[in-house]
């Protein structure tokens, strides 16, 4: 007897031999067959889809789940369209806090506001309280005078980390803007976060994710650096799972700062833990390392200056240090996820990957380039030769595409967040959001952006990089599984695959592209259990 039988569905299997099906059977958390393969079998639970569309569960190959969950409890600045709205929001939150309480907000966009928040205005709005506002890109933040004083920025005693920028005005005084590694000056005042607070954040994020059809996410950096929230961040995920608060599968990327020399010239975690340790629900993924900044903050490492002013961005550290860290991680058995946005940072990353494979060949390792935002034509062939997995975020094109295009100029826009060129080069492109660096990170919105490539202002960035909706769906399913080395177990509807499923009220591969983001998620199943929408079906296991 099966555990679950879904019938009268329009299943998009994403398999070559049987692209469509109408019935799917599940036993012990895995698919056992479709259509005639399960014909005549009984099941403990039967769900009648009434013609709804069934797809493999969506997977986000690059997100920040803890960070997103924390932001859900913070002041939402993404809705602010003017500086006055932002200051009013700060003042309203401050009014309900004690005199030393922190006002923390996230998601402001200087492009929308016409500039970054003013330190003096933040001091007034917060009534002298500590005010910490995080830029939507996560590569910048603005801090009030109270925070800058605690951090030693005002009196000049702060030691700015390598790769960090403290902005100064014409008189040499801090404006409050901290970029890249300089954000650690504020982090040092609030971290580590209590594990219980992180568990709550995971719970908040997970509820949103499963409602959007996500069944797997990759947490892009934990434990260290400016993206880590606690040395015990992995323990928070374990505790959340133990308490039943982690309804989807998660792959964890330890930040490079967490790794250290083990034996010989290897680089890793104690006990020899490395990529792949864990189980089907919670496992260690690649090592995450920053090689540069971001385009919107003009801190990405580029070969030609940004438009409007000089500057080639910044590398995340000394090039030799970055190279040695990646080589040591490769020798230690890790997959590497290198954050590389500018073409200069991508050059450094590809050079290092090539050297790593010469020194110690690891066929099929699938090192990754997170974002791969500005890829020159000749870099495509190098990536293909190394079987590198590029991990771009198509939704950035809509949310900040206008800002990025302005920063790099018309001549380089064709290199921006490629997709079709990657596919044509033989690369598999996973879907991801980088949430909370986008205000709306749902997979269906990402699929729409892959198809349309439009910006908020209505511009279309590089029509030649558009893909059709089926390729975009593969990005959020099969190709995201490939990026994690799990393409045989998830991302498709066939016998033996995880029973991670999404039931939709329409077909994203056939509706007009402008309607893709409005498709409703009726139910989400992980290992055959309904983690969202069970109440819609009287016989769905939950």
Buried (B, 14 or more C-beta within 10 A) or exposed (E): EBBBBBBEBBBBBBBEEBEEBBBBBBBEBBBBBBBEBBEEBEBEBBBBBEEBBBBBBBBBBBBBBBBBBBBBEBBBBBEBEEBEEBBEBBBEBBEEBEEEBBBBBBBBBBBBBEEBBBBEBBBBBBBEBBBBBBBBBBBBBBBBBBBBEBBBBBEEEBEBBEBBBBBEEEEEEBBBBBBBBBBBBBBEBEEBBEBEBBBBBBBBBBBBBBBBBBBBBBBBBBBBBBBBBBBBBBBBBBBBBEEEBBBBBBBBBBBBBBBEEBEEEBBBBEEEBBBBBBEBBBBBBBBBBBBBBBBBBBBBBBBEBBBEEEEBBBBBBEBEEBBBBBBBBBBBBBBBBBBBBBBBBBBBBBBBBEBBBEEEEBEEBBBBBBBBBBBBEEBBEBBBBBBBBBBBBBBBBBBBBBBBBBBBEEEBBBBBBBBBBBBEBEBBBBBBBBBBBBBBBBBBBBBBBBBBBBBBEEEEBBEEBBBEBBBBBBBBBBBBBBBBBBBEBBBBBBEEBBBBBBBBEBBBBEBEBEEBBEBEBBBBBBBBBBBBBBEEBEEBBB
